[in-house]
Amino acid sequence: LGKKVLFLSHCHSTNDMAADLLKEKLQIEGTTIITQDQSNGRGQRGNSWESEPGKNATFSVILKPTAISAQNQFQLHLITTLAIHGALFPILGKELKIKWPNDIYYRNRKLGGILIENTLKGSRIENSIVGIGINLNQTHFSNLHATSMIDITGEELEINDIIEQILIQLEKKYLELKGGQLKTLKTQYLRRLYLFDQVGKYETGGRMFEGKIVGISPSGLLQIQENEMIHEFAFKEVAYK
Ligand code: BTN
């Protein structure tokens, strides 16, 4: 991955840029778009992704995971968050966590997130745009819940070095997935999962409850145990409180 890289000083959104490139002509798998400044960076749930120009990692990678069916698209979330975790773990250690399904957390703060957008051919994924935003050298945030690498370690990082490490890890995990290693990847995922096997507060359809994350279903649903019952939730059905 990352054999073809496009560096843009600014753009609307690297995910949108990747989608435009895919419309124009066939793009080789692994094509990566990196920018210093997005005017319309997009996050989950239609939110915008704010990032101070020139301070953070904001990029998108084009994958062509044609063997993965649409219903298994969580596998791409799994390898992408594992790859980010793998790249940052040597710097941050055990407090670094993957928060299901799109976030990277350090203690109780958000360090980064992913936005994966797929196009389908029949029931299979044709193109996947894997958008990644990680806060590196930004020190001020409007959201109190956010943090950055510099906030945590006090040290400024070279943005492209971090992106390179993430791409190396993503390629590795992607090959493992294609090589039939899903079970091992899932075990790694659960070990790094935020609030796994711990009691936490959640909200679903206006109801608050206490429960323990006990697993992830084959299609990527979050399994939370409340008393003796195990509930399964899709992304928009549950909120961490
Ligand atoms: C989230 O946590 O809500 C997901 C954030 C994803 C942000 C990245 S930055 C690069 C890529 N381009 C976008 O417009 N969004 C993703």
Boltz pocket constraint, residues with backbone or C-beta under 6 A from the ligand:
constraints:
  - pocket:
      binder: B
      contacts: [[A, 12], [A, 13], [A, 14], [A, 15], [A, 16], [A, 38], [A, 40], [A, 41], [A, 42], [A, 43], [A, 44], [A, 45], [A, 47], [A, 49], [A, 57], [A, 58], [A, 59], [A, 60], [A, 102], [A, 103], [A, 112], [A, 113], [A, 114], [A, 115], [A, 131], [A, 132], [A, 133]]
      max_distance: 6.0
